[in-house]
Amino acid sequence: MRSLKGKNVDKVPVCSVTQTGTVELMEMTGAKWPQAHYDPEKMATLAIAGHEIAGLEAVRYPFDCTAIAQSLGCKIMEGSIDTQPSIVDWACKNKDDVKEMNIPENFLGSERISTILDATDIVKERVGEDVPVIAGMIGPAAIAFSLAGENYLKWMITDPDVVKELLEIGTEVCTEYSNALFDHGVDAVCIPDSEGSPDLIPPPLFESLILPQHRKLTGKTKGMMILHMCGDATDILEPMATSGFDGISIEEKVNARYAKQVIGKRACLIGNISPVATLLAKSPENVKQEAKMCIEDRVDILAPGCGIAPHTPLTNLNALVEARDEYYLEKGIL
């Protein structure tokens, strides 16, 4: 939390601001996907395992990105022990559907959202005040994409006002939901909003359509906010730094040293170890090597560059904290 607030720390924290569920942790705890997506007790148990067993210095949940979309009328496939739930039918197939889209009055009481709020209560009771709790939800651009599917990119060019309507719905949902999570005791909310990434849309569209929604969101929420952007976000680092988010989480495609130069002290830089090429596929020694490079490149929080792959070995997650500790010993700091 000190890192998120831009304060000095004795050593760089190590956590994941993106999903933390792995098959190995599921087997060890008995809290397995897909049940852990829909049961607050199992969700809390698996989330806490990322801290207590894997050693990550925060608890992060949920483990998928479909809760908001399902609560707004999209149909999903529930997933399996090593695949996340996914959207199979969008709620807004045409522009008329967008005009009729309303946020349900009982949005916070919907099954998926109430499950996550209940899991928050369980996590807070079990870990107390000394372990940071991070809840995740998709952001306005991701909500717009979830509702409109393939039409999102088409309308971005042909009917930007329709996309703006969807983005405004997303911002309102994120604001209400984030503040409910803060009321339940979370320390930070992470907003993955990669449908605004330069990998999908040109940077000028990010600045004209999505950045204003991010500023509106951060202006109305009452706690620490983190923006996670998949893909190569290099070309939008500057506007992201002005969005009002306390933390900016980047993927390994972005040069962390350059990102820190751009962002400076305007936000906490989080990242950016490759979750697939390194954490999933390489040895603990390789993980340590890349982790130490991230610290050398001045990340403020050492973390995976995106969600942890379900089959990531536990030894590789343990290696993250070990690498951080070794780094400071080698430098003679600790």
C-alpha positions in Angstrom: 0.0 0.0 0.0 2.9 2.3 0.6 4.2 1.6 -2.9 0.8 2.4 -4.3 0.7 5.7 -2.4 4.1 6.6 -3.8 5.8 6.4 -0.4 9.3 5.0 0.3 9.6 1.2 1.1 12.4 -0.9 2.4 12.1 -3.3 -0.5 9.9 -3.7 -3.6 6.7 -5.7 -2.7 5.9 -8.9 -4.6 2.3 -9.7 -5.6 -0.1 -10.2 -8.5 -2.7 -7.6 -9.2 -4.1 -10.1 -11.8 -5.6 -13.6 -11.4 -3.7 -15.9 -9.0 -5.5 -19.3 -9.2 -3.3 -22.2 -10.2 -4.2 -25.9 -10.5 -1.5 -26.8 -7.9 -3.0 -24.4 -5.4 -6.5 -25.8 -6.2 -5.3 -29.3 -5.5 -3.6 -28.3 -2.3 -6.7 -26.4 -0.9 -9.6 -28.3 -2.4 -10.9 -25.0 -3.8 -11.0 -25.7 -7.5 -12.3 -24.0 -10.6 -15.0 -23.8 -11.8 -16.6 -24.0 -8.3 -14.3 -21.3 -6.9 -15.7 -18.8 -9.4 -19.2 -19.2 -7.9 -18.8 -20.1 -4.3 -17.5 -17.4 -1.9 -15.9 -19.8 0.5 -13.9 -21.6 -2.2 -13.1 -18.2 -3.8 -11.7 -16.9 -0.6 -9.7 -20.1 0.2 -8.0 -20.2 -3.2 -7.3 -16.5 -3.1 -5.7 -16.7 0.3 -3.5 -19.6 -0.9 -1.8 -17.3 -3.3 -0.5 -15.5 -0.2 -0.1 -18.2 2.3 1.3 -20.9 0.0 2.7 -19.1 -3.0 4.1 -16.3 -0.8 2.6 -13.4 -2.8 2.4 -10.3 -0.5 -1.3 -9.6 -1.2 -4.5 -11.6 -1.7 -6.1 -11.1 -5.1 -9.5 -12.4 -6.5 -11.7 -13.2 -8.4 -10.1 -15.4 -11.0 -12.0 -14.5 -14.2 -13.5 -11.5 -16.0 -17.1 -12.5 -16.6 -18.9 -11.5 -13.5 -20.0 -8.1 -14.7 -20.8 -9.2 -18.2 -23.0 -12.1 -16.9 -24.7 -9.7 -14.4 -25.6 -7.4 -17.3 -27.1 -10.1 -19.4 -24.4 -11.9 -21.3 -24.4 -15.7 -21.4 -21.2 -17.5 -20.3 -19.6 -20.9 -20.3 -18.5 -21.8 -16.8 -15.1 -23.1 -17.6 -13.1 -26.0 -16.1 -10.3 -26.6 -13.6 -7.8 -25.0 -16.0 -9.9 -22.8 -18.2 -11.7 -19.6 -17.1 -15.3 -18.8 -17.8 -15.9 -17.2 -21.1 -18.7 -15.2 -22.8 -20.6 -17.2 -25.4 -23.4 -14.7 -26.2 -23.3 -10.9 -26.1 -26.1 -8.8 -24.6 -25.9 -6.0 -27.3 -26.1 -7.5 -30.8 -27.2 -4.3 -32.4 -27.5 -0.6 -31.6 -31.1 -0.9 -30.4 -29.9 -3.3 -27.7 -27.5 -0.6 -26.6 -30.3 2.0 -26.2 -32.3 -0.5 -24.1 -29.4 -1.5 -21.9 -29.8 -0.5 -18.3 -27.9 -1.4 -15.2 -30.1 -3.7 -13.1 -31.3 -2.1 -9.9 -30.1 -5.1 -7.9 -26.7 -5.2 -9.7 -24.8 -5.6 -6.4 -27.2 -8.3 -5.3 -26.8 -10.3 -8.5 -25.4 -13.8 -8.0 -21.9 -13.3 -9.3 -21.4 -9.9 -7.8 -22.8 -10.8 -4.4 -20.5 -13.9 -4.4 -17.4 -11.7 -4.8 -18.6 -9.3 -2.1 -19.2 -12.3 0.3 -15.8 -13.6 -0.6 -14.4 -10.3 0.4 -15.9 -10.5 3.9 -14.4 -14.0 4.3 -11.0 -12.9 3.1 -10.9 -9.9 5.4 -11.9 -12.0 8.4 -9.2 -14.5 7.7 -6.2 -12.4 6.8 -6.9 -9.3 9.0 -5.5 -5.9 8.4 -1.9 -6.6 7.7 -2.3 -8.3 4.3 -3.4 -6.1 1.4 -6.6 -7.3 -0.4 -7.0 -6.6 -4.1 -10.2 -7.2 -5.9 -10.4 -7.2 -9.7 -13.0 -6.2 -12.2 -13.0 -5.4 -15.9 -13.0 -1.7 -16.8 -15.3 0.4 -19.0 -13.7 -0.6 -22.4 -13.7 -4.3 -21.4 -17.4 -4.0 -20.4 -18.2 -2.3 -23.7 -16.5 -5.1 -25.5 -18.1 -7.8 -23.4 -21.6 -6.4 -24.1 -21.1 -5.7 -27.9 -18.6 -8.4 -28.9 -17.2 -8.0 -32.4 -19.4 -4.9 -32.9 -17.2 -3.0 -30.4 -14.4 -2.5 -32.9 -16.7 -1.8 -35.8 -18.8 0.8 -33.9 -15.6 2.4 -32.6 -15.1 3.6 -36.2 -18.6 3.8 -37.6 -20.7 4.8 -34.5 -18.4 6.1 -31.7 -21.4 7.6 -29.9 -22.8 4.1 -29.4 -19.5 2.9 -28.0 -19.5 6.0 -25.7 -22.9 4.9 -24.4 -21.5 1.5 -23.6 -18.4 3.0 -22.0 -20.6 5.3 -19.8 -22.5 2.2 -18.6 -19.2 0.5 -17.9 -18.0 3.5 -15.9 -21.1 3.7 -13.8 -21.0 -0.1 -13.1 -17.3 0.1 -12.1 -17.9 3.0 -9.8 -20.8 1.4 -8.0 -19.0 -2.0 -7.7 -15.6 -0.6 -6.7 -17.1 1.5 -3.9 -19.1 -1.5 -2.7 -15.8 -3.5 -2.6 -14.2 -0.7 -0.6 -17.1 -0.7 1.8 -16.4 -4.4 2.3 -12.8 -3.7 3.2 -10.7 -4.2 0.1 -7.5 -2.2 0.0 -7.3 -1.7 -3.8 -9.3 -2.5 -6.9 -7.5 -3.6 -10.1 -9.2 -2.7 -13.4 -8.0 -4.7 -16.4 -9.1 -2.6 -19.4 -7.1 -4.1 -22.2 -9.8 -3.4 -24.9 -8.3 0.1 -24.8 -4.8 -1.1 -25.6 -3.0 0.0 -28.8 -3.0 -3.7 -29.7 -6.8 -3.2 -30.4 -7.4 0.5 -31.0 -5.3 3.5 -32.1 -4.0 5.7 -29.3 -6.1 8.7 -30.4 -9.3 6.7 -29.8 -8.0 5.7 -26.4 -7.5 9.4 -25.5 -10.8 10.6 -26.9 -13.1 7.8 -25.8 -11.6 5.8 -23.0 -9.4 8.1 -21.0 -12.3 10.5 -20.1 -14.1 7.5 -18.6 -11.0 6.4 -16.7 -10.7 9.9 -15.2 -14.4 9.9 -14.3 -14.1 6.5 -12.6 -11.0 7.4 -10.6 -12.6 10.7 -9.6 -15.7 9.0 -8.1 -14.1 5.9 -6.4 -13.1 6.1 -2.7 -10.0 3.9 -2.6 -6.8 2.9 -4.3 -7.2 2.1 -8.0 -4.9 0.1 -10.3 -5.2 0.1 -14.1 -3.9 -3.1 -15.9 -3.3 -2.9 -19.6 -2.4 -6.0 -21.7 -0.4 -5.8 -24.8 2.1 -3.2 -25.8 0.8 -0.1 -24.0 4.0 2.0 -24.8 2.1 4.5 -26.9 -0.5 5.3 -24.2 1.8 5.4 -21.1 1.6 9.2 -20.9 -2.3 9.4 -21.0 -2.5 6.4 -18.6 -0.2 8.3 -16.2 -2.8 11.2 -16.2 -5.8 8.9 -15.7 -6.0 9.2 -11.9 -5.1 5.5 -11.3 -2.8 5.0 -8.3 -1.0 2.1 -10.0 -0.4 1.1 -13.6 0.2 -2.6 -14.4 2.1 -3.4 -17.6 2.8 -6.5 -19.7 6.2 -7.7 -20.6 5.8 -6.2 -24.1 6.4 -2.8 -22.5 10.0 -1.8 -21.5 9.7 -1.3 -17.8 12.6 1.2 -17.5 11.1 3.3 -20.3 7.7 3.1 -18.7 9.1 4.3 -15.4 10.7 7.3 -17.1 7.4 8.3 -18.7 5.2 7.7 -15.6 7.6 9.0 -13.1 6.0 9.5 -9.7 2.5 10.1 -11.1 1.6 6.4 -10.5 3.1 3.2 -9.1 4.6 1.0 -11.8 3.6 -2.7 -11.5 5.0 -5.6 -13.5 6.2 -7.1 -15.6 7.4 -10.7 -15.6 6.1 -12.7 -18.5 3.3 -15.0 -17.1 3.6 -17.5 -20.0 7.1 -17.4 -21.4 8.7 -17.2 -18.0 6.5 -18.1 -15.1 4.8 -21.0 -16.8 7.5 -22.3 -19.1 10.9 -21.7 -17.5 12.8 -22.7 -14.4 12.8 -21.0 -11.0 16.3 -19.7 -11.8 15.1 -18.1 -15.0 12.2 -16.6 -13.1 14.6 -15.1 -10.6 16.8 -13.7 -13.3 13.9 -11.9 -15.0 12.5 -10.7 -11.6 15.8 -9.1 -10.7 15.9 -7.4 -14.1 12.4 -6.0 -13.4 13.6 -4.6 -10.0 16.7 -3.2 -11.7 14.4 -1.5 -14.2 12.7 0.3 -11.3 9.2 -1.3 -11.1 7.6 -0.2 -7.8 5.7 -3.5 -7.3 7.2 -6.8 -8.8 4.3 -8.7 -10.4 3.4 -10.9 -13.4 2.6 -8.9 -16.5 -0.8 -10.5 -16.7 -2.9 -13.2 -15.1 -1.0 -16.2 -13.8 -1.5 -19.3 -16.1 -3.4 -22.1 -14.3 -0.6 -24.6 -14.8 2.2 -22.3 -13.5 4.4 -24.3 -11.1 4.3 -23.3 -7.4 8.1 -23.3 -7.3 8.1 -20.5 -9.9 5.7 -18.4 -7.8 7.8 -18.9 -4.7 10.8 -17.9 -6.8 9.4 -14.4 -7.2 9.7 -13.5 -3.5 13.0 -15.4 -3.3 14.4 -13.3 -6.2 13.4 -10.0 -4.5 15.0 -11.0 -1.2 18.2 -12.2 -3.1 18.3 -9.0 -5.0 18.5 -6.9 -1.9 21.0 -9.2 -0.3 23.2 -9.1 -3.4 23.1 -5.3 -3.3 23.9 -5.3 0.4 20.7 -3.4 1.2 19.2 -6.0 3.6 
